[in-house]
Amino acid sequence: MTVNEAALEIRGLTKTFGSYRAVDHVDLTVRPGTFHGIVGPNGAGKSTTIGMAVGLITPDAGTIRLLGEDALADRARARALTGVLPDGLDFPERLTGAELLHYCAGLRGVASPGRRIAELIEVLGLAKGAATPLADCSTGTRKKVGLAQALLHAPRLLVLDEPFEAVDPVSAAAIRRVLRRFVAGGGSTVLSTHSMLLVEQMCDDVTVIHRGRVVAAGTVAEVAGEAGLEERFVELVGADAPGSADLDWLIAG
Ligand SMILES: Nc1ncnc2c1ncn2[C@@H]1O[C@H](COP(=O)(O)OP(=O)(O)OP(=O)(O)O)[C@@H](O)[C@H]1O
């Protein structure tokens, strides 16, 4: 990898489910050492794009380069370079958070993971969650355990699907601190979110996806323009805004 090699470079990525093209020739470049937000309305194709980028979904067409290496050609290497918080966390539910982390460390070949796991549990405020079977953990706690497992093997690229969904503000601040530490150390982070505020606060760059296509991309300042990101987003994707039925049957009396 050269110094300015993109952390993630996606070109022409395409996926069709049946006759529905969920992702349509998406290009996306994540600069090294940056936060990159992916935003778009429900069903836009964000999770499918992320799923392909990390090897969970096989693309129909397109290329994916991770730190300069062909991720589709060498899946094992791509997995080693990447930490993933997927959409929907399918855990072995009877394990505690700590047991899961030890199990993942084994799968990832992390030797003597005790200190890493203890530190992740501490910084993410997971002391109670780590001792509780995952089936009994709250959604936010599960999200934090998912983030801890994504970080455990010290990846170079983190790919996070809705990392702050269902997370309380104190935990969100802890997650932000951990992510900033990761990026300050040279890592790169891609996150999909519905929060324009979060993108404005955290991200360097943003890609807006609508109906499977990139409709805007650049630095957050470039894409947001004078109007601000929320307003710009509505301009870009607003044609799909819900209707305005009267709902008069909801009014009492
Ligand atoms: N396995 C699948 N089979 C069929 N259709 C799928 C499959 N996965 C996703 N889709 C469809 O592809 C489209 C894009 O879905 P995707 O989950 O990528 O959207 P998203 O932008 O992540 O949405 P959200 O913000 O609601 O999570 C949707 O219309 C979805 O129904």
PDBQT file of the ligand as one rigid body, heavy atoms in Angstrom, charges set to zero:
ROOT
HETATM    1  N1  LIG A 301     -31.755 -10.615   0.148  1.00  0.00    +0.000 N 
HETATM    2  C1  LIG A 301     -32.583  -9.780  -0.476  1.00  0.00    +0.000 A 
HETATM    3  N2  LIG A 301     -33.530 -10.241  -1.332  1.00  0.00    +0.000 NA
HETATM    4  C2  LIG A 301     -34.364  -9.410  -1.978  1.00  0.00    +0.000 A 
HETATM    5  N3  LIG A 301     -34.354  -8.057  -1.855  1.00  0.00    +0.000 NA
HETATM    6  C3  LIG A 301     -33.428  -7.540  -1.019  1.00  0.00    +0.000 A 
HETATM    7  C4  LIG A 301     -32.505  -8.356  -0.295  1.00  0.00    +0.000 A 
HETATM    8  N4  LIG A 301     -31.714  -7.547   0.456  1.00  0.00    +0.000 NA
HETATM    9  C5  LIG A 301     -32.121  -6.284   0.206  1.00  0.00    +0.000 A 
HETATM   10  N5  LIG A 301     -33.141  -6.280  -0.676  1.00  0.00    +0.000 N 
HETATM   11  C6  LIG A 301     -33.826  -5.104  -1.208  1.00  0.00    +0.000 C 
HETATM   12  O1  LIG A 301     -32.840  -4.230  -1.730  1.00  0.00    +0.000 OA
HETATM   13  C7  LIG A 301     -33.167  -2.886  -1.439  1.00  0.00    +0.000 C 
HETATM   14  C8  LIG A 301     -32.028  -2.216  -0.696  1.00  0.00    +0.000 C 
HETATM   15  O2  LIG A 301     -31.975  -2.750   0.619  1.00  0.00    +0.000 OA
HETATM   16  P1  LIG A 301     -30.902  -2.268   1.683  1.00  0.00    +0.000 P 
HETATM   17  O3  LIG A 301     -31.120  -3.089   2.917  1.00  0.00    +0.000 OA
HETATM   18  O4  LIG A 301     -29.565  -2.287   1.056  1.00  0.00    +0.000 OA
HETATM   19  O5  LIG A 301     -31.344  -0.768   1.916  1.00  0.00    +0.000 OA
HETATM   20  P2  LIG A 301     -30.862   0.282   3.032  1.00  0.00    +0.000 P 
HETATM   21  O6  LIG A 301     -30.491   1.521   2.296  1.00  0.00    +0.000 OA
HETATM   22  O7  LIG A 301     -29.818  -0.331   3.900  1.00  0.00    +0.000 OA
HETATM   23  O8  LIG A 301     -32.223   0.521   3.826  1.00  0.00    +0.000 OA
HETATM   24  P3  LIG A 301     -32.536   0.888   5.381  1.00  0.00    +0.000 P 
HETATM   25  O9  LIG A 301     -32.119   2.312   5.576  1.00  0.00    +0.000 OA
HETATM   26  O10 LIG A 301     -34.037   0.744   5.441  1.00  0.00    +0.000 OA
HETATM   27  O11 LIG A 301     -31.800  -0.097   6.232  1.00  0.00    +0.000 OA
HETATM   28  C9  LIG A 301     -34.494  -2.906  -0.666  1.00  0.00    +0.000 C 
HETATM   29  O12 LIG A 301     -35.562  -2.694  -1.582  1.00  0.00    +0.000 OA
HETATM   30  C10 LIG A 301     -34.532  -4.320  -0.107  1.00  0.00    +0.000 C 
HETATM   31  O13 LIG A 301     -35.872  -4.758   0.059  1.00  0.00    +0.000 OA
ENDROOT
TORSDOF 0
